[in-house]
Amino acid sequence: MRLLPPVAAAALALTLVSAPTQAGQPVPDARVSVTKADRAKVPGLKVKKLVKGLDLVWDVRPLTRNKIIFTQRNRATISTFAKGKVKRIKGFPSNKIWVSGETGLLGLYVDPDDNHRIYTCQGWKSETEGPDVRVIAWTLDDKFRHVTMDRTLVKGFPTSSGRHGGCRILIDGEGSMIVGTGDAAQGTNPRNLDSLGGKTLRLDRFTGKPWPANVYSGAKTNRRYMHTFGHRNVQGLALRKDGSVFSMEHGPDRDDEVNLLVNGKDYGWNPVPGYNEAVPMTDQGLPGDQVAAKWSSGYPTVATSGGTFLYGNEWGAFDGALAVACLKASRVLFLTFDSSGTFLRKRVPPALTKYGRLRTVTQLPNGDLLVTTSNGGGHDVILRVRPS
């Protein structure tokens, strides 16, 4: 892939920790001392503007060794980039995408079996009913220029104005698809097991059938897809080497969360009556057990979005960390957790605080990172980041 001249960026980063409160929620990050040895392990970063002239890039994935594929939310297009050129994928029905507020063409995933199969999550215009959000499987031709719809895997995610539309896709180590959804700003959705909103869902990526390990996989209603519930607006999903899956989620005016997903568990968002955003992000007073966040922003929020677990010796202190893009805070957080998922520290490289709102982070097979911006107005870019 032809790249633009690199821009070297300083990467001296803050090291922070948080401690749990008695309710199990992390408190705002507290500064701790950083030794010279710690600083020596933090790599400098080289940041390049790989693709320019984009608009609200929602997701990006490696397609081949030298080609990437990405979605743009409001333009409702899927495109590839290789050898310095952007090419729009033909055959994708942009006119069918429902674009409203935070909803449009959203999550994207490339099948790990190298079978030219991709998956998208999007708002969709229905000819007989109101719009919904759904996941669709597509097949690319041999030259990656044209796409054909294979099947709708799951549909009927609730919508309202387009607020809190979700929607991130991940294929886990067992080959199942996990989908993070938003609650559509409707208070009863997160704890209504028959609503697909405010959940993570788990299904077979080829057939769309509920994953057999789901708690209610044999049910006749939508709860058969439910993996976890009690979420507000899941914006990111990340797979760790040990097979565990973490979600990144927007809070109201406080407490963005990173959660470790456990099958069948409740993550505690219950904004009723109405849509009462003054309630706790994880309400430990609800019936049953609620899973506390592994990391929480406290006040104010940073708008955690898409992210990935980052691996490679060249990344030094960032090796094994969860790299999370932030929209409101315009930065990437590098969050380190131990093997049990306990939060250890946060680092914020200044080199990635200069590009405005950041939507997602993806790692390429060679170890480099792709970071997308989400500023709008046709000024968005895809950044390529590597340790210097």
Buried (B, 14 or more C-beta within 10 A) or exposed (E): EEEEEEEEBEBEBBBBBBEBEEEEBBEEBEEEEBEEEBEEEBBBBBBBBBBEEBBBBBBBBBBEEEBBBBBBBBBBBBBBBBEEEBEEBEBBEBEBBBBBBBBBBBBBBBBEEEEBBBBBBBBBBEEEEEBBBBBBBBBBEEEBEEBEBBEEBBBBBBBBEBBBBBBBBBBBEEEBBBBBBBBBBBBBBBBBBEBBBBBBBBBBBBEBEBBEEBBBBEBEEBBBBBBBBBBBBBBBBBBBEEEBBBBBBBBBEBBBBBBBBBBEBBBBBBBEEEBEBEBBBBBBEBEEEBBBBBBBBBEBBBBBBBBBBBBBEBBBBBBBBBBBBBBBBBBBBBBBBEEEBEBBBBBBBBBBBEBBBBBBBBBBEEBBBBBBBBBEEEEBBBBBBBBB
